[in-house]
Amino acid sequence: MPPRPRAKPTYTLRLLSSGICRQPAPRIKEPPFSSKFSSLTYNQDTAKSDLTSYPSKRWLSELKARIGKCITFGCNREQAQFAAVLLRALTTEWRELVAGAQGYLTGGGRGLENQQVVWGEIDSFGHVNNANYIQYAQSARVNWITHFATVDLENRERWRELMIPKETGLILKSIKARYKFPMTYPDSISAYHKLRFQPSETDGSLVLDCIILSHRHQRVAATTEEDVVFYDYAIAKRTNIPSFALNKLRDVWRKQGEEMYRARARIAELVRSVEGLEKGTWDRKDAVEDLGGAGTNEFKRDAVTTEYPRAPLRTKRDELLIQSIKRHEDWAQSWAQSFAQRVAQTKQDDVKKEEVKLEEVKQEEAKTKEFRKDNSFTNALGRGIRSLF
């Protein structure tokens, strides 16, 4: 079996003044995913484009902050709807974009998804203990292997037997973790695996990269590097990759390249859309910030028609979102009108009630006066009769 560059690097002899020492051979910069099994072609021009270079590590938080700046500055109705569509896309697609931009495949039971961080995983320092990240990665690796049983139905049992000590199995040789930031409770995580190298017939092991994502912070919490070995329990020795697994693993390698290009193209598309939104709000020549007052500034902002690239952000979902926003605005407008009508009607009713009360008071006063007149006449008559006797 030829040695891997990662495991046993080749060496060259370098003649020095007093002897010979061993120096590592220079590494050749290989193009990403440039295998004969990949449908993506590679050239030097493509390597310099945005699709092959990983975007900024903080691209997600930066885009949210930029959209927030546009909203704070002031948007008209159309711009506000477009900003809502962008925020919805970032909220719903962040996981597949963050992982996919590095070549990780998500969904379909390929990893550990939506795993809750429980209180018992917190250590005395107040964050998730480092050992738990290893457990996340191991559980995700088992799910990554066993999910092939749902894809390759002919070899379903053989895929499942890879994770039990029977015939040919997978054994973890080594694992290395890198921690990005401490996670705390409460939180949820998702973990995914990918192949680092293209598998071949002579390989007896796989090098897997794992990414652990924090849902609360929407960023990478940790990464691991795992070396797993194919082991034949019948002869108690290492063995090569089984033939039934080789083709599927090669297909995964090809899909990783396609997913990387797709995710990075999507991120670039979102960046262009945010740039267009910025040019329509605070980054235009006649931009005037909305300070909350009514008048000239608001009129200018509404009068300006801006043109910015519209990204096809899952068209059906966005149309439904825009329709719901319009329905909400129409409902709010109709509610405001009905409320104003109710207030006016209430005022009219209050005026009528006051008039009725005033009329009743007048009638009571008139009755009192008549009663007093009648009573005074009766009293005078009584006094006259008493005087006769």
C-alpha positions as CSV (number, residue, x, y, z in Angstrom):
1,M,0.0,0.0,0.0
2,P,1.6,3.3,-1.0
3,P,1.9,5.7,1.9
4,R,-0.3,8.8,2.2
5,P,1.3,12.2,2.3
6,R,-0.4,12.9,5.6
7,A,0.9,9.7,7.3
8,K,4.4,9.2,6.0
9,P,5.7,12.3,4.2
10,T,8.4,11.6,1.6
11,Y,11.9,12.9,2.3
12,T,14.7,14.2,0.2
13,L,18.4,14.1,0.9
14,R,20.1,17.5,1.2
15,L,23.9,17.7,1.3
16,L,25.3,20.1,3.9
17,S,28.8,21.1,4.7
18,S,29.3,18.5,7.4
19,G,26.9,15.7,6.5
20,I,23.6,14.7,5.3
21,C,20.3,15.5,6.9
22,R,16.7,14.6,6.1
23,Q,14.4,17.4,4.9
24,P,10.7,17.1,4.1
25,A,9.9,17.2,0.4
26,P,8.0,20.4,-0.7
27,R,4.3,20.0,-0.8
28,I,2.5,20.2,-4.1
29,K,-0.5,22.4,-4.1
30,E,-3.2,20.2,-5.5
31,P,-6.4,21.6,-7.0
32,P,-9.4,21.0,-4.8
33,F,-11.7,18.1,-5.9
34,S,-9.8,17.7,-9.2
35,S,-10.4,14.0,-9.6
36,K,-11.6,12.0,-12.6
37,F,-14.6,11.1,-10.6
38,S,-15.6,14.7,-10.2
39,S,-17.9,16.5,-12.7
40,L,-16.1,19.8,-11.9
41,T,-13.2,20.9,-14.0
42,Y,-10.3,22.8,-12.5
43,N,-8.1,25.5,-14.0
44,Q,-5.9,28.3,-12.6
45,D,-8.5,31.0,-13.4
46,T,-11.2,29.2,-11.5
47,A,-8.9,28.8,-8.5
48,K,-8.6,32.6,-8.2
49,S,-12.4,33.1,-8.4
50,D,-14.7,33.4,-5.4
51,L,-16.0,29.9,-5.9
52,T,-12.8,28.1,-5.0
53,S,-11.7,30.5,-2.2
54,Y,-13.5,30.1,1.1
55,P,-15.4,33.2,2.1
56,S,-14.7,35.2,5.2
57,K,-15.0,33.2,8.4
58,R,-17.5,35.7,9.7
59,W,-19.4,36.2,6.4
60,L,-22.7,35.3,8.1
61,S,-22.5,37.8,11.0
62,E,-21.1,40.4,8.6
63,L,-24.1,40.1,6.2
64,K,-26.6,40.3,9.1
65,A,-24.8,43.4,10.4
66,R,-24.8,45.0,6.9
67,I,-28.5,44.3,6.4
68,G,-29.2,45.7,9.9
69,K,-27.4,48.9,9.0
70,C,-29.6,49.3,5.9
71,I,-32.7,48.8,7.9
72,T,-31.5,51.2,10.6
73,F,-30.7,53.9,8.0
74,G,-34.1,53.7,6.5
75,C,-35.8,51.6,3.8
76,N,-38.8,52.0,1.7
77,R,-41.5,49.3,1.4
78,E,-39.8,47.4,-1.4
79,Q,-36.4,47.5,0.2
80,A,-37.8,46.3,3.5
81,Q,-39.4,43.3,1.8
82,F,-36.1,42.5,0.1
83,A,-34.2,42.8,3.4
84,A,-36.8,40.4,5.0
85,V,-36.2,37.9,2.2
86,L,-32.4,38.1,2.7
87,L,-32.7,37.6,6.4
88,R,-35.0,34.7,6.0
89,A,-32.5,33.0,3.6
90,L,-29.6,33.5,6.1
91,T,-31.7,32.2,8.9
92,T,-32.9,29.0,7.1
93,E,-29.8,28.2,5.0
94,W,-26.9,29.2,7.4
95,R,-26.2,25.6,8.4
96,E,-25.9,24.1,4.9
97,L,-24.0,27.1,3.7
98,V,-21.4,27.2,6.5
99,A,-20.9,23.4,6.2
100,G,-21.3,23.2,2.4
101,A,-18.7,25.9,1.7
102,Q,-16.1,23.6,3.2
103,G,-17.4,20.5,1.3
104,Y,-19.6,19.0,4.0
105,L,-22.8,17.3,2.9
106,T,-25.8,18.0,5.2
107,G,-29.3,16.5,5.6
108,G,-30.4,12.9,4.8
109,G,-29.2,11.5,8.1
110,R,-25.6,12.0,7.2
111,G,-24.6,13.3,10.6
112,L,-25.7,14.4,14.0
113,E,-28.4,17.1,13.6
114,N,-30.2,19.2,16.2
115,Q,-28.6,17.5,19.2
116,Q,-29.5,19.3,22.4
117,V,-26.8,20.3,24.8
118,V,-27.8,19.0,28.2
119,W,-27.0,20.4,31.5
120,G,-24.9,17.4,32.5
121,E,-22.4,18.2,29.8
122,I,-21.4,21.5,31.4
123,D,-18.2,21.3,33.5
124,S,-17.0,23.4,36.5
125,F,-15.8,26.1,34.1
126,G,-19.4,26.7,32.9
127,H,-19.0,25.5,29.4
128,V,-19.4,22.1,27.5
129,N,-16.6,19.8,28.6
130,N,-14.0,19.1,25.8
131,A,-14.7,15.4,26.0
132,N,-18.2,15.8,24.8
133,Y,-17.1,17.2,21.5
134,I,-15.4,13.9,20.8
135,Q,-18.7,12.1,21.6
136,Y,-20.5,14.4,19.2
137,A,-18.0,13.6,16.5
138,Q,-18.2,9.8,17.1
139,S,-22.0,9.8,17.0
140,A,-21.9,11.8,13.8
141,R,-19.4,9.4,12.3
142,V,-21.6,6.4,13.1
143,N,-24.6,8.1,11.5
144,W,-22.5,9.1,8.5
145,I,-21.5,5.4,7.9
146,T,-24.9,3.9,8.6
147,H,-26.8,6.4,6.4
148,F,-25.2,4.5,3.4
149,A,-27.5,1.6,4.3
150,T,-30.5,3.8,3.3
151,V,-28.8,4.7,0.0
152,D,-27.2,1.4,-1.1
153,L,-30.1,-1.0,-0.4
154,E,-28.3,-4.0,-2.0
155,N,-25.5,-3.8,0.6
156,R,-27.6,-2.5,3.5
157,E,-26.5,-5.2,5.9
158,R,-22.8,-4.9,5.0
159,W,-22.9,-1.1,5.6
160,R,-24.5,-1.7,9.0
161,E,-21.9,-4.4,9.9
162,L,-19.1,-1.9,9.5
163,M,-19.9,-0.5,12.9
164,I,-20.0,-3.9,14.7
165,P,-17.1,-6.4,15.3
166,K,-18.2,-8.8,12.6
167,E,-16.2,-9.6,9.4
168,T,-15.0,-6.2,8.1
169,G,-15.4,-3.2,10.3
170,L,-14.2,0.3,10.9
171,I,-12.0,1.1,13.8
172,L,-11.0,4.6,15.0
173,K,-7.2,4.8,14.9
174,S,-6.8,8.4,16.1
175,I,-8.8,11.6,16.6
176,K,-7.6,15.2,17.0
177,A,-9.9,18.1,18.0
178,R,-9.6,21.8,17.6
179,Y,-11.8,24.0,19.7
180,K,-13.0,27.3,18.3
181,F,-15.0,28.8,21.2
182,P,-16.7,27.4,24.4
183,M,-20.3,26.4,24.1
184,T,-22.7,26.9,27.0
185,Y,-26.1,25.7,28.0
186,P,-28.7,26.0,26.5
187,D,-27.6,25.3,22.9
188,S,-28.0,22.7,20.0
189,I,-25.4,21.3,17.8
190,S,-25.0,19.6,14.4
191,A,-22.0,17.6,13.3
192,Y,-21.0,16.5,9.8
193,H,-18.2,14.5,8.2
194,K,-16.4,14.7,4.9
195,L,-13.6,12.8,3.2
196,R,-10.2,14.6,3.2
197,F,-8.7,12.5,0.4
198,Q,-10.2,10.6,-2.6
199,P,-10.4,6.9,-1.7
200,S,-8.6,4.3,-3.9
201,E,-8.5,0.5,-4.2
202,T,-5.2,0.3,-2.2
203,D,-6.3,2.4,0.7
204,G,-7.0,0.7,4.0
205,S,-8.1,3.7,6.0
206,L,-10.1,7.0,5.6
207,V,-9.2,10.4,6.9
208,L,-12.4,12.2,7.9
209,D,-12.9,15.8,8.9
210,C,-15.7,16.7,11.2
211,I,-17.3,20.1,11.8
212,I,-19.4,20.8,14.9
213,L,-21.8,23.7,14.5
214,S,-23.5,25.7,17.3
215,H,-27.1,26.7,16.5
216,R,-27.2,29.4,19.2
217,H,-24.2,31.2,17.8
218,Q,-24.5,30.0,14.2
219,R,-20.8,29.3,13.8
220,V,-18.3,26.5,14.1
221,A,-17.7,25.4,17.7
222,A,-15.0,22.7,17.0
223,T,-13.4,20.6,14.3
224,T,-11.9,17.1,14.4
225,E,-9.6,15.1,12.3
226,E,-10.2,11.3,12.4
227,D,-8.3,8.4,11.0
228,V,-10.5,5.3,10.7
229,V,-9.1,1.9,9.6
230,F,-10.8,-1.0,7.8
231,Y,-10.2,-4.1,9.9
232,D,-10.9,-7.8,9.0
233,Y,-11.9,-9.5,12.2
234,A,-11.6,-13.0,10.6
235,I,-7.8,-12.6,10.1
236,A,-7.3,-9.9,12.7
237,K,-5.5,-7.6,10.3
238,R,-6.1,-4.4,8.4
239,T,-7.7,-4.7,5.0
240,N,-8.4,-2.5,2.0
241,I,-11.6,-0.6,1.5
242,P,-14.3,-3.2,0.5
243,S,-15.4,-3.0,-3.1
244,F,-19.0,-2.3,-2.3
245,A,-18.0,0.8,-0.3
246,L,-15.4,2.2,-2.7
247,N,-17.8,3.4,-5.4
248,K,-20.1,5.0,-2.9
249,L,-17.2,6.8,-1.2
250,R,-16.0,8.0,-4.6
251,D,-19.5,9.3,-5.3
252,V,-19.4,11.1,-1.9
253,W,-16.1,12.7,-2.9
254,R,-17.6,14.0,-6.1
255,K,-20.7,15.4,-4.3
256,Q,-18.5,17.1,-1.8
257,G,-16.9,19.1,-4.6
258,E,-20.2,20.0,-6.1
259,E,-21.6,21.1,-2.8
260,M,-18.6,23.2,-2.1
261,Y,-19.0,25.1,-5.4
262,R,-22.8,25.4,-4.9
263,A,-22.6,26.8,-1.4
264,R,-19.9,29.3,-2.2
265,A,-21.8,30.4,-5.3
266,R,-24.8,30.9,-3.1
267,I,-22.9,32.9,-0.5
268,A,-21.4,35.1,-3.3
269,E,-25.0,35.6,-4.6
270,L,-26.2,36.7,-1.2
271,V,-23.2,39.1,-0.9
272,R,-24.1,40.7,-4.2
273,S,-27.7,41.1,-3.1
274,V,-26.7,42.8,0.1
275,E,-24.4,45.1,-1.8
276,G,-27.3,46.0,-4.0
277,L,-29.4,46.7,-1.0
278,E,-26.7,49.0,0.4
279,K,-26.4,50.9,-2.8
280,G,-30.2,51.5,-2.7
281,T,-30.1,52.8,1.0
282,W,-27.1,54.4,2.7
283,D,-24.5,53.9,0.0
284,R,-26.1,56.1,-2.7
285,K,-25.1,59.7,-3.5
286,D,-28.3,61.4,-2.3
287,A,-28.7,59.2,0.8
288,V,-30.4,60.9,3.7
289,E,-30.8,59.0,7.0
290,D,-34.3,58.6,8.3
291,L,-34.3,60.1,11.9
292,G,-37.9,59.2,12.5
293,G,-39.5,62.5,11.5
294,A,-42.1,63.0,8.8
295,G,-41.5,65.3,5.9
296,T,-38.9,65.9,3.2
297,N,-36.5,63.1,4.1
298,E,-39.2,60.4,4.0
299,F,-40.5,61.8,0.8
300,K,-37.1,61.7,-0.8
301,R,-36.5,58.1,0.4
302,D,-39.8,56.9,-1.0
303,A,-39.4,58.8,-4.2
304,V,-36.1,57.2,-5.2
305,T,-36.4,54.0,-7.2
306,T,-33.4,51.7,-6.7
307,E,-32.3,48.8,-8.8
308,Y,-30.4,46.0,-7.1
309,P,-29.9,42.4,-8.1
310,R,-32.6,40.1,-7.0
311,A,-31.3,36.7,-6.0
312,P,-33.6,33.7,-6.6
313,L,-33.9,33.0,-2.9
314,R,-36.2,29.9,-3.1
315,T,-38.7,31.8,-5.1
316,K,-41.9,30.1,-3.8
317,R,-41.0,30.7,-0.2
318,D,-40.1,34.3,-0.8
319,E,-43.3,35.0,-2.7
320,L,-45.3,33.6,0.2
321,L,-43.2,35.8,2.6
322,I,-43.8,38.9,0.5
323,Q,-47.5,38.1,0.2
324,S,-47.7,37.6,4.0
325,I,-46.0,41.0,4.5
326,K,-48.4,42.7,2.2
327,R,-51.4,41.0,3.9
328,H,-50.1,42.1,7.3
329,E,-49.7,45.7,6.0
330,D,-53.2,45.6,4.5
331,W,-54.6,44.2,7.7
332,A,-52.8,46.8,9.8
333,Q,-54.1,49.6,7.5
334,S,-57.6,48.3,7.6
335,W,-57.4,47.8,11.4
336,A,-56.2,51.4,11.7
337,Q,-59.1,52.7,9.6
338,S,-61.6,50.7,11.6
339,F,-60.1,51.8,14.8
340,A,-60.3,55.4,13.7
341,Q,-63.9,54.8,12.8
342,R,-64.6,53.2,16.1
343,V,-63.0,56.2,17.9
344,A,-65.1,58.7,15.9
345,Q,-68.3,56.7,16.5
346,T,-67.5,56.5,20.2
347,K,-67.1,60.3,20.3
348,Q,-70.4,60.7,18.6
349,D,-72.1,58.3,21.0
350,D,-70.6,60.2,23.9
351,V,-71.9,63.5,22.6
352,K,-75.4,62.0,22.1
353,K,-75.3,60.6,25.6
354,E,-74.3,64.0,27.0
355,E,-77.1,65.6,25.1
356,V,-79.6,63.0,26.4
357,K,-78.4,63.5,30.0
358,L,-78.7,67.3,29.6
359,E,-82.2,66.9,28.3
360,E,-83.1,64.6,31.2
361,V,-81.7,67.2,33.7
362,K,-83.8,69.9,32.1
363,Q,-86.9,67.8,32.3
364,E,-86.2,67.0,36.0
365,E,-85.7,70.7,36.7
366,A,-89.0,71.6,35.0
367,K,-90.9,68.9,37.0
368,T,-89.4,70.3,40.2
369,K,-90.5,73.8,39.5
370,E,-94.0,72.6,38.7
371,F,-94.1,70.6,41.9
372,R,-93.0,73.6,43.9
373,K,-95.7,75.8,42.4
374,D,-98.3,73.2,43.2
375,N,-97.0,72.8,46.7
376,S,-96.9,76.6,47.3
377,F,-100.6,76.9,46.2
378,T,-101.6,74.1,48.5
379,N,-99.8,75.6,51.5
380,A,-101.4,79.0,50.9
381,L,-104.9,77.5,50.7
382,G,-104.3,75.6,53.9
383,R,-103.2,78.7,55.7
384,G,-106.3,80.6,54.5
385,I,-108.6,77.9,55.7
386,R,-106.9,77.8,59.1
387,S,-107.2,81.5,59.5
388,L,-111.1,81.3,59.2
389,F,-111.3,79.2,62.3
